[in-house]
Amino acid sequence: MKDGVIADFTATELLLKNILKKVNKRYKLGRPRAVVGVPSGITEVEKRAVEESVMQAGAKEVYLIEEPMAAAIGSALEVGEPSGNMIVDIGGGTTEVAVISLGGIVVSHSLRIAGDELDEDIVNYIKKELNLAIGETTAEEIKKEIGCAAPLMSDLSKEIRGRDLTTGLPRNIEITSAQIQEAMSESIQKIVDTVKSALEKTPPELASDIMEKGIVLAGGGALIKNIDKLLSEETGMMVYVAEEPLDCVVRGTGKTLENIEKLRSILIDARKRR
């Protein structure tokens, strides 16, 4: 997977086959129905690739749900109510911003800048500013432990090891949260700008509801320190991090599958094995 969509069709199919095989071994499901979360900006070709991969892996029926809708359901938002709700799902490959009302997405933006891009920002910053090569796994650890979107009350630091680009030898350095904030600032500002753009396009009545309820943050990116504070300052609205933000999309997808007849209207479409 890359940027929230399938980059390697064969590898995805094998992965899904292996997962279904394990599930079938335990629960004897046969050919299951599947609901798959996809970015709201997905193209028809990418959509077809997802459906084909899941069908080839052994599913009987495949339904697609837009990730911000799944995240909203997983965050326990009342998506069927006539009032407006705003969800910002900062995942690995994409950031999904959506305003939801009456079981539908009224405004949505899908930005292919999210957790993976932030990891790359950290790798590039340390390479350029500190002359040290690190891997994306190390970058992700740094982001989780000391990464922040706005200055912290007291600066955090972390010792990291990488390869010195001059000598080619291993070297340890200490890096601070202020440096990581600087490394990620451009990408995080693009996320903030996307949220503001979605708010500008939101009908006044729904914008009023969001002003009253606040914005909900989901996805791994919601755990970046002070990202809720930064968004609140930039939008002038309350911003809340969902409970267990990492699991919102998968929980929402699961709830949709459990109540598929009731929630069929929120699904994009269905593909059935003939």
Secondary structure, DSSP 4 states (H G I P E B T S, - for coil): -BTTB-S-HHHHHHHHHHHHHHHHHHH---S-EEEEEE-TT--HHHHHHHHHHHHHHT-SEEEEEEHHHHHHHHTT--TTSSS-EEEEEE-SS-EEEEEEETTEEEEEEEES-SHHHHHHHHHHHHHHHH-EE--HHHHHHHHHHH-BSS--SS--EEEEEEEETTT-SEEEEEEEHHHHHHHHHHHHHHHHHHHHHHHHTS-HHHHHHHHHH-EEEESGGGGSBTHHHHHHHHHSS-EEEPSSGGGHHHHHHHHHHHTTTTTGGGS--EEE--
